[in-house]
Amino acid sequence: MVPGEALISYLPYTHSFEQMLFGFCIMQQLRIGFYSGDPTRIAEDCSILKPHFFPSVPRLYNKIYSKIKGTFEAATGCKKWLVNRGLGSKQAA
């Protein structure tokens, strides 16, 4: 990371990972952007801040994975075929 690059802060400050990131940013002279407070708007906040680094925790990745998996499972017809074809080619590689 280069001084002046940014990261987005959305974890509560009491989280040990967030405290470590905050200290790291200060030592590396990085910018810290704080999200709006609405978890459903994190993508919008990222588009405004344009962070170079998006630190996260496994719980968020699990939520994203579940949402994507649910969308794939709900697909029908041609979309379902494309999803299965794409996932099949990814697993074969």
Biotite code that builds the C-alpha atoms (Angstrom):
import biotite.structure as struc

atoms = struc.array([
    struc.Atom([0.000, 0.000, 0.000], chain_id="A", res_id=1, res_name="MET", atom_name="CA", element="C"),
    struc.Atom([1.134, 3.492, -0.843], chain_id="A", res_id=2, res_name="VAL", atom_name="CA", element="C"),
    struc.Atom([0.547, 6.560, 1.356], chain_id="A", res_id=3, res_name="PRO", atom_name="CA", element="C"),
    struc.Atom([-2.681, 8.282, 0.328], chain_id="A", res_id=4, res_name="GLY", atom_name="CA", element="C"),
    struc.Atom([-4.503, 5.128, -0.765], chain_id="A", res_id=5, res_name="GLU", atom_name="CA", element="C"),
    struc.Atom([-7.834, 4.496, 0.902], chain_id="A", res_id=6, res_name="ALA", atom_name="CA", element="C"),
    struc.Atom([-9.744, 1.784, 2.680], chain_id="A", res_id=7, res_name="LEU", atom_name="CA", element="C"),
    struc.Atom([-13.342, 1.686, 3.823], chain_id="A", res_id=8, res_name="ILE", atom_name="CA", element="C"),
    struc.Atom([-14.180, 1.239, 7.485], chain_id="A", res_id=9, res_name="SER", atom_name="CA", element="C"),
    struc.Atom([-17.511, -0.434, 8.246], chain_id="A", res_id=10, res_name="TYR", atom_name="CA", element="C"),
    struc.Atom([-16.770, -2.706, 11.195], chain_id="A", res_id=11, res_name="LEU", atom_name="CA", element="C"),
    struc.Atom([-17.536, -1.462, 14.718], chain_id="A", res_id=12, res_name="PRO", atom_name="CA", element="C"),
    struc.Atom([-14.459, 0.086, 16.305], chain_id="A", res_id=13, res_name="TYR", atom_name="CA", element="C"),
    struc.Atom([-14.710, -2.372, 19.201], chain_id="A", res_id=14, res_name="THR", atom_name="CA", element="C"),
    struc.Atom([-13.868, -5.176, 16.743], chain_id="A", res_id=15, res_name="HIS", atom_name="CA", element="C"),
    struc.Atom([-10.196, -6.108, 17.197], chain_id="A", res_id=16, res_name="SER", atom_name="CA", element="C"),
    struc.Atom([-9.672, -6.365, 13.426], chain_id="A", res_id=17, res_name="PHE", atom_name="CA", element="C"),
    struc.Atom([-10.974, -2.813, 12.958], chain_id="A", res_id=18, res_name="GLU", atom_name="CA", element="C"),
    struc.Atom([-8.649, -1.495, 15.664], chain_id="A", res_id=19, res_name="GLN", atom_name="CA", element="C"),
    struc.Atom([-5.684, -3.196, 14.005], chain_id="A", res_id=20, res_name="MET", atom_name="CA", element="C"),
    struc.Atom([-6.657, -1.743, 10.609], chain_id="A", res_id=21, res_name="LEU", atom_name="CA", element="C"),
    struc.Atom([-7.009, 1.739, 12.064], chain_id="A", res_id=22, res_name="PHE", atom_name="CA", element="C"),
    struc.Atom([-3.502, 1.569, 13.572], chain_id="A", res_id=23, res_name="GLY", atom_name="CA", element="C"),
    struc.Atom([-2.093, 0.146, 10.325], chain_id="A", res_id=24, res_name="PHE", atom_name="CA", element="C"),
    struc.Atom([-3.650, 3.013, 8.331], chain_id="A", res_id=25, res_name="CYS", atom_name="CA", element="C"),
    struc.Atom([-2.164, 5.615, 10.609], chain_id="A", res_id=26, res_name="ILE", atom_name="CA", element="C"),
    struc.Atom([1.302, 4.058, 10.415], chain_id="A", res_id=27, res_name="MET", atom_name="CA", element="C"),
    struc.Atom([1.118, 3.704, 6.609], chain_id="A", res_id=28, res_name="GLN", atom_name="CA", element="C"),
    struc.Atom([-0.437, 7.173, 6.068], chain_id="A", res_id=29, res_name="GLN", atom_name="CA", element="C"),
    struc.Atom([-3.546, 5.751, 4.412], chain_id="A", res_id=30, res_name="LEU", atom_name="CA", element="C"),
    struc.Atom([-6.924, 7.448, 4.094], chain_id="A", res_id=31, res_name="ARG", atom_name="CA", element="C"),
    struc.Atom([-9.852, 5.915, 5.980], chain_id="A", res_id=32, res_name="ILE", atom_name="CA", element="C"),
    struc.Atom([-13.391, 6.339, 4.662], chain_id="A", res_id=33, res_name="GLY", atom_name="CA", element="C"),
    struc.Atom([-16.243, 5.560, 7.008], chain_id="A", res_id=34, res_name="PHE", atom_name="CA", element="C"),
    struc.Atom([-19.409, 4.058, 5.555], chain_id="A", res_id=35, res_name="TYR", atom_name="CA", element="C"),
    struc.Atom([-22.750, 5.815, 5.866], chain_id="A", res_id=36, res_name="SER", atom_name="CA", element="C"),
    struc.Atom([-23.985, 3.522, 8.627], chain_id="A", res_id=37, res_name="GLY", atom_name="CA", element="C"),
    struc.Atom([-26.430, 1.605, 6.447], chain_id="A", res_id=38, res_name="ASP", atom_name="CA", element="C"),
    struc.Atom([-25.070, -1.885, 5.667], chain_id="A", res_id=39, res_name="PRO", atom_name="CA", element="C"),
    struc.Atom([-27.244, -2.132, 2.554], chain_id="A", res_id=40, res_name="THR", atom_name="CA", element="C"),
    struc.Atom([-25.433, 0.893, 1.080], chain_id="A", res_id=41, res_name="ARG", atom_name="CA", element="C"),
    struc.Atom([-21.838, -0.349, 1.432], chain_id="A", res_id=42, res_name="ILE", atom_name="CA", element="C"),
    struc.Atom([-21.577, -0.803, -2.357], chain_id="A", res_id=43, res_name="ALA", atom_name="CA", element="C"),
    struc.Atom([-22.718, 2.803, -2.881], chain_id="A", res_id=44, res_name="GLU", atom_name="CA", element="C"),
    struc.Atom([-20.259, 4.030, -0.247], chain_id="A", res_id=45, res_name="ASP", atom_name="CA", element="C"),
    struc.Atom([-17.464, 2.130, -2.025], chain_id="A", res_id=46, res_name="CYS", atom_name="CA", element="C"),
    struc.Atom([-18.366, 3.759, -5.338], chain_id="A", res_id=47, res_name="SER", atom_name="CA", element="C"),
    struc.Atom([-17.995, 7.183, -3.706], chain_id="A", res_id=48, res_name="ILE", atom_name="CA", element="C"),
    struc.Atom([-14.793, 6.468, -1.755], chain_id="A", res_id=49, res_name="LEU", atom_name="CA", element="C"),
    struc.Atom([-13.166, 4.141, -4.328], chain_id="A", res_id=50, res_name="LYS", atom_name="CA", element="C"),
    struc.Atom([-11.122, 2.245, -1.719], chain_id="A", res_id=51, res_name="PRO", atom_name="CA", element="C"),
    struc.Atom([-7.918, 0.519, -2.779], chain_id="A", res_id=52, res_name="HIS", atom_name="CA", element="C"),
    struc.Atom([-8.344, -1.980, 0.037], chain_id="A", res_id=53, res_name="PHE", atom_name="CA", element="C"),
    struc.Atom([-11.545, -3.610, 1.355], chain_id="A", res_id=54, res_name="PHE", atom_name="CA", element="C"),
    struc.Atom([-10.757, -5.442, 4.583], chain_id="A", res_id=55, res_name="PRO", atom_name="CA", element="C"),
    struc.Atom([-13.463, -7.802, 5.697], chain_id="A", res_id=56, res_name="SER", atom_name="CA", element="C"),
    struc.Atom([-14.384, -10.635, 8.009], chain_id="A", res_id=57, res_name="VAL", atom_name="CA", element="C"),
    struc.Atom([-15.607, -14.149, 7.157], chain_id="A", res_id=58, res_name="PRO", atom_name="CA", element="C"),
    struc.Atom([-19.153, -13.418, 8.294], chain_id="A", res_id=59, res_name="ARG", atom_name="CA", element="C"),
    struc.Atom([-19.634, -10.849, 5.532], chain_id="A", res_id=60, res_name="LEU", atom_name="CA", element="C"),
    struc.Atom([-18.207, -13.213, 2.907], chain_id="A", res_id=61, res_name="TYR", atom_name="CA", element="C"),
    struc.Atom([-20.606, -15.930, 4.101], chain_id="A", res_id=62, res_name="ASN", atom_name="CA", element="C"),
    struc.Atom([-23.554, -13.548, 3.681], chain_id="A", res_id=63, res_name="LYS", atom_name="CA", element="C"),
    struc.Atom([-22.441, -12.576, 0.172], chain_id="A", res_id=64, res_name="ILE", atom_name="CA", element="C"),
    struc.Atom([-21.945, -16.241, -0.747], chain_id="A", res_id=65, res_name="TYR", atom_name="CA", element="C"),
    struc.Atom([-25.408, -17.180, 0.547], chain_id="A", res_id=66, res_name="SER", atom_name="CA", element="C"),
    struc.Atom([-27.034, -14.356, -1.431], chain_id="A", res_id=67, res_name="LYS", atom_name="CA", element="C"),
    struc.Atom([-25.284, -15.327, -4.667], chain_id="A", res_id=68, res_name="ILE", atom_name="CA", element="C"),
    struc.Atom([-25.995, -19.024, -4.149], chain_id="A", res_id=69, res_name="LYS", atom_name="CA", element="C"),
    struc.Atom([-29.684, -18.282, -3.513], chain_id="A", res_id=70, res_name="GLY", atom_name="CA", element="C"),
    struc.Atom([-29.872, -16.232, -6.711], chain_id="A", res_id=71, res_name="THR", atom_name="CA", element="C"),
    struc.Atom([-28.265, -19.059, -8.696], chain_id="A", res_id=72, res_name="PHE", atom_name="CA", element="C"),
    struc.Atom([-30.621, -21.652, -7.220], chain_id="A", res_id=73, res_name="GLU", atom_name="CA", element="C"),
    struc.Atom([-33.657, -19.502, -8.076], chain_id="A", res_id=74, res_name="ALA", atom_name="CA", element="C"),
    struc.Atom([-32.646, -19.221, -11.745], chain_id="A", res_id=75, res_name="ALA", atom_name="CA", element="C"),
    struc.Atom([-34.730, -21.067, -14.303], chain_id="A", res_id=76, res_name="THR", atom_name="CA", element="C"),
    struc.Atom([-34.569, -21.874, -17.996], chain_id="A", res_id=77, res_name="GLY", atom_name="CA", element="C"),
    struc.Atom([-31.722, -20.381, -19.970], chain_id="A", res_id=78, res_name="CYS", atom_name="CA", element="C"),
    struc.Atom([-30.311, -18.569, -16.933], chain_id="A", res_id=79, res_name="LYS", atom_name="CA", element="C"),
    struc.Atom([-30.155, -21.852, -15.004], chain_id="A", res_id=80, res_name="LYS", atom_name="CA", element="C"),
    struc.Atom([-28.359, -23.533, -17.921], chain_id="A", res_id=81, res_name="TRP", atom_name="CA", element="C"),
    struc.Atom([-25.830, -20.676, -18.166], chain_id="A", res_id=82, res_name="LEU", atom_name="CA", element="C"),
    struc.Atom([-25.178, -20.739, -14.415], chain_id="A", res_id=83, res_name="VAL", atom_name="CA", element="C"),
    struc.Atom([-24.673, -24.504, -14.409], chain_id="A", res_id=84, res_name="ASN", atom_name="CA", element="C"),
    struc.Atom([-22.462, -24.322, -17.485], chain_id="A", res_id=85, res_name="ARG", atom_name="CA", element="C"),
    struc.Atom([-20.333, -21.528, -15.986], chain_id="A", res_id=86, res_name="GLY", atom_name="CA", element="C"),
    struc.Atom([-19.959, -23.223, -12.619], chain_id="A", res_id=87, res_name="LEU", atom_name="CA", element="C"),
    struc.Atom([-19.197, -26.548, -14.305], chain_id="A", res_id=88, res_name="GLY", atom_name="CA", element="C"),
    struc.Atom([-16.408, -25.041, -16.389], chain_id="A", res_id=89, res_name="SER", atom_name="CA", element="C"),
    struc.Atom([-14.966, -23.298, -13.319], chain_id="A", res_id=90, res_name="LYS", atom_name="CA", element="C"),
    struc.Atom([-14.905, -26.540, -11.329], chain_id="A", res_id=91, res_name="GLN", atom_name="CA", element="C"),
    struc.Atom([-13.300, -28.443, -14.200], chain_id="A", res_id=92, res_name="ALA", atom_name="CA", element="C"),
    struc.Atom([-10.411, -25.976, -14.444], chain_id="A", res_id=93, res_name="ALA", atom_name="CA", element="C"),
])
